[in-house]
């Protein structure tokens, strides 16, 4: 039997999105343990290979078992805020109750026969507070080495996914939102069914707190669901556009769009399948940054792009109208809500 979450009125009213840098870090580490999932991230792996060689991740590998195993939820606990910082999440991780940490580490170690009785397993169980500290320190190192350099682009993709799904919800309600999350997720009769999971006896149940939905760059092709209490029921799913994040060539613009906007401007618009900076777009299209900047200004003034600062960069993303034109859809199919493809920090 698959895992099912029966959502009552309170759950439906409290479904929410969040972006978690801590979760992204641990999903990246889980992806490294599963070579078959590397396809979309080979360019990222190529850039980080030397960094990976200098990181001793063995203490974390104890708790990232092979497929079908359990990873302690405190390593990537569902965030309370929609857009937490990595520092806030690491502080929360370091404050994990030792009793909870021991219970979750014991469950994780039990997934690998003999691991709990090994020297490393016994040490982890004998000092759960120390285990939490060591894992948090190593997670922080992994974040800075592997995720932080690409985080502005990753976060932009995650925010664009949430904006897209929010538009679906605005147009078609929760049915439209929940039926399109992932091919392995079904929604019918107020029941969310995750067909990739078995319905375990101790699986987390919806209890009026709603379900937390978190897009991920690294979770493909799976869906991940948090099981253990006291965490809020959570579904982590592959973000829309993550497959084009690192290595996809710029798509060719439709001929009609090129005649309307000019080939270069149409190529810039069509090439923004994921948010990108002026410098990145200039490199991708072989244009001068000043030329790209001029095209971006015109496209933004026409309501086809939006922009948002991420750290030292300004990233550009298509609006709903820009999506429609780039994808060859009639603009009348665009939602009559706000055109912005971005979610503001306040969730407004």
C-alpha positions in Angstrom: 0.0 0.0 0.0 1.3 3.5 -0.8 1.7 6.2 1.8 -1.5 8.3 2.1 -2.1 11.6 3.8 -5.8 12.4 4.5 -6.1 16.2 4.6 -9.0 17.6 6.6 -10.3 21.2 6.4 -7.6 22.5 8.8 -4.8 20.8 6.8 -6.1 22.2 3.5 -6.2 25.7 5.0 -2.6 25.4 6.2 -0.8 23.9 3.3 2.2 26.1 2.7 5.5 26.3 0.8 9.0 26.8 2.1 12.6 26.9 0.8 15.2 25.3 3.0 19.0 25.7 2.3 19.6 23.0 5.0 17.3 20.6 3.2 19.0 21.4 -0.1 22.4 20.6 1.4 21.3 17.2 2.6 19.4 16.4 -0.6 22.6 17.1 -2.5 24.5 14.7 -0.2 21.8 12.1 -0.7 22.2 12.5 -4.4 25.9 11.9 -4.2 25.2 8.5 -2.6 23.0 7.6 -5.6 25.0 7.7 -8.8 22.0 6.9 -11.0 20.6 10.3 -10.1 23.6 12.4 -11.2 22.3 13.0 -14.8 21.0 16.5 -14.3 23.9 17.6 -12.1 27.0 16.3 -14.0 28.2 19.9 -14.6 27.8 20.7 -11.0 29.6 17.5 -10.0 32.4 18.4 -12.4 32.9 21.8 -10.7 32.8 20.4 -7.2 34.8 17.2 -7.6 38.0 18.7 -6.2 36.0 20.2 -3.3 34.4 16.8 -2.6 37.8 15.1 -2.5 38.8 17.5 0.3 35.7 16.9 2.4 35.6 14.0 4.8 31.9 13.2 4.8 32.1 9.8 6.5 30.3 10.8 9.7 27.3 12.0 7.6 27.4 8.9 5.4 26.5 6.8 8.5 23.1 8.5 8.4 22.5 8.7 4.6 21.7 5.0 3.9 21.1 3.5 0.5 17.6 3.8 -1.1 14.9 2.7 1.2 16.7 3.7 4.3 15.8 6.4 6.8 17.8 9.7 7.2 17.3 11.4 10.6 14.8 14.2 10.1 16.7 16.6 12.4 19.4 16.8 9.6 16.9 18.6 7.4 13.9 19.4 9.6 11.0 21.2 8.0 11.5 25.0 8.6 9.1 27.1 10.5 9.6 30.1 8.2 9.1 30.1 4.5 12.6 31.5 3.7 14.9 30.6 6.6 18.6 31.4 6.4 21.2 28.7 6.6 22.5 30.1 9.9 19.0 30.0 11.4 18.5 26.4 10.3 21.9 25.3 11.6 21.2 26.9 14.9 17.9 25.0 15.1 19.6 21.8 14.1 22.2 22.3 16.9 19.4 22.8 19.4 17.9 19.3 18.6 16.7 17.5 21.8 19.3 14.7 22.5 16.5 12.2 23.1 14.9 12.9 19.8 18.4 12.8 18.1 19.1 9.4 19.7 15.8 8.0 18.6 16.2 9.2 15.0 19.9 8.1 14.7 19.0 4.7 16.1 16.3 4.3 13.5 18.7 5.4 10.7 21.5 3.1 11.9 19.1 0.1 12.0 18.6 0.4 8.3 22.1 -1.0 7.7 22.7 -4.4 9.4 25.4 -4.3 12.0 26.0 -0.5 11.8 24.4 0.2 15.2 26.8 -2.3 16.8 29.9 -0.9 15.0 32.3 1.4 16.9 31.0 4.5 15.0 27.4 3.5 15.5 27.9 3.0 19.3 29.7 6.3 19.6 26.9 8.1 17.9 24.3 6.5 20.1 26.2 7.0 23.3 26.6 10.7 22.8 23.6 12.0 20.8 24.3 15.7 21.7 27.9 15.4 20.5 26.6 13.6 17.4 24.3 16.5 16.6 27.1 19.0 17.0 29.5 17.1 14.8 26.9 16.6 12.1 25.9 20.3 12.2 29.5 21.4 11.9 30.0 19.0 8.9 26.8 20.1 7.3 27.9 23.7 7.6 31.2 22.9 5.8 29.3 21.0 3.1 26.9 24.0 2.6 29.8 26.5 2.2 31.8 24.2 -0.1 29.1 22.6 -2.3 25.9 24.7 -2.2 26.6 28.3 -1.3 28.5 29.2 -4.5 25.4 28.3 -6.6 22.7 29.2 -4.0 21.5 32.4 -5.7 20.6 30.5 -8.9 19.3 27.5 -7.0 17.1 29.7 -4.8 15.8 31.6 -7.9 14.7 28.3 -9.4 13.0 27.2 -6.2 11.2 30.6 -5.9 10.1 30.4 -9.6 8.7 27.0 -9.0 6.7 28.2 -6.0 5.4 31.2 -8.0 4.3 28.9 -10.9 2.4 26.6 -8.6 0.9 29.5 -6.7 -0.5 30.8 -10.0 -1.9 27.3 -10.7 -3.6 27.4 -7.2 -4.9 30.9 -7.9 -6.4 29.7 -11.3 -7.7 26.3 -10.3 -7.5 26.0 -6.5 -5.7 23.3 -4.4 -6.8 20.6 -6.9 -4.7 22.2 -9.6 -1.8 22.7 -7.2 -1.7 19.2 -5.7 -2.4 17.2 -8.9 0.7 18.7 -10.7 3.4 18.3 -8.1 5.0 15.1 -9.4 3.9 12.0 -11.4 4.3 9.9 -8.3 1.8 12.0 -6.3 -1.9 11.5 -6.7 -4.6 13.8 -5.2 -8.2 12.6 -5.0 -10.9 12.7 -2.3 -8.9 14.9 0.0 -6.2 12.3 0.1 -2.6 12.9 -1.0 -1.0 9.6 -2.1 2.7 9.1 -2.5 3.0 6.0 -4.7 6.8 5.8 -4.3 6.5 5.1 -0.5 5.1 2.2 1.5 2.5 3.1 4.1 4.6 2.4 7.2 2.9 2.0 10.6 4.9 4.9 12.1 4.6 7.3 9.1 3.6 10.9 9.9 -0.1 11.6 9.6 -1.8 14.9 8.7 -3.1 16.2 12.0 -4.5 19.7 11.2 -1.1 21.4 10.8 -1.3 21.2 7.0 1.4 19.8 4.7 4.6 21.6 4.0 5.6 21.6 0.3 9.3 22.1 -0.5 10.7 22.2 -4.0 14.2 20.8 -4.4 16.9 21.0 -7.0 18.5 17.7 -6.0 15.7 15.3 -5.1 14.9 14.2 -8.7 13.6 11.7 -9.7 12.0 10.9 -6.3 9.7 12.6 -3.9 10.7 12.6 -0.2 8.3 12.7 2.7 9.1 13.4 6.3 7.8 10.7 8.6 8.7 11.1 12.2 7.1 13.3 14.9 7.3 16.1 16.0 7.9 17.4 12.5 5.2 18.8 10.3 4.2 16.4 7.5 6.4 17.4 4.5 6.6 16.6 0.9 9.9 17.4 -1.0 9.5 17.3 -4.7 11.7 18.1 -7.8 11.5 21.8 -8.7 10.2 22.8 -12.1 13.2 23.8 -14.3 15.9 22.1 -12.2 16.9 19.9 -15.1 18.1 23.0 -17.1 19.8 24.6 -14.1 23.5 23.8 -14.9 24.1 22.6 -18.4 21.2 23.1 -20.9 22.0 25.0 -24.1 19.9 28.1 -24.9 16.7 27.0 -26.8 16.1 28.5 -30.2 13.3 31.2 -30.2 10.2 30.6 -32.2 10.4 32.3 -35.6 7.3 34.4 -35.0 8.8 35.7 -31.7 12.1 36.5 -33.4 10.3 38.5 -36.1 8.4 40.4 -33.4 11.2 41.2 -31.0 14.3 40.7 -33.0 16.4 37.5 -32.9 18.8 38.5 -30.1 16.0 39.8 -27.8 13.8 36.8 -28.5 16.8 34.5 -27.8 17.4 36.1 -24.4 13.7 35.8 -23.5 13.5 32.2 -24.7 16.8 31.3 -23.0 15.5 32.3 -19.6 14.2 28.9 -18.8 15.7 29.4 -15.3 16.6 32.7 -13.7 20.0 34.1 -14.7 22.2 37.1 -14.4 23.3 39.5 -17.1 26.8 38.1 -17.1 25.6 34.5 -17.4 23.2 35.4 -20.3 26.0 37.3 -22.1 28.2 34.2 -21.9 25.4 31.9 -22.9 24.4 33.9 -26.0 27.9 35.2 -27.0 26.8 38.8 -26.5 28.4 41.8 -24.8 27.0 42.4 -21.3 25.9 45.9 -22.3 23.9 44.4 -25.2 22.2 41.9 -22.9 21.5 44.6 -20.3 19.8 46.7 -23.0 17.6 43.7 -24.1 16.7 42.9 -20.5 15.6 46.5 -19.8 13.3 46.5 -22.9 11.9 43.1 -22.0 11.3 44.1 -18.4 9.6 47.4 -19.3 7.3 45.3 -21.6 6.2 43.2 -18.6 7.9 40.0 -20.0 10.6 39.8 -17.3 11.0 40.5 -13.6 14.2 41.0 -11.6 15.4 40.3 -8.1 18.6 40.8 -6.3 20.3 37.7 -4.8 23.5 38.6 -2.9 25.8 40.4 -5.4 23.8 39.5 -8.4 20.5 40.6 -10.1 18.7 37.6 -11.5 16.1 37.9 -14.3 13.2 35.6 -14.7 10.3 35.4 -17.1 6.8 36.6 -16.0 3.7 34.6 -16.8 3.3 36.6 -19.9 6.9 36.1 -20.8 6.4 32.3 -20.4 3.4 32.4 -22.7 5.2 34.2 -25.5 8.5 32.1 -25.2 6.5 28.9 -25.2 4.3 29.9 -28.1 1.1 30.1 -26.1 -1.6 32.7 -26.7 -1.2 35.5 -24.1 -4.9 35.1 -23.3 -4.0 31.8 -21.6 -2.1 33.8 -19.0 -3.5 34.1 -15.5 -5.2 37.5 -14.9 -3.4 37.7 -11.5 0.0 39.5 -11.1 2.5 38.8 -13.8 5.5 38.4 -11.5 7.2 35.0 -11.6 8.7 35.6 -8.2 7.6 35.2 -4.7 8.3 38.1 -2.4 10.1 37.4 0.9 7.0 38.2 2.8 4.9 35.8 0.8 2.7 38.7 -0.6 
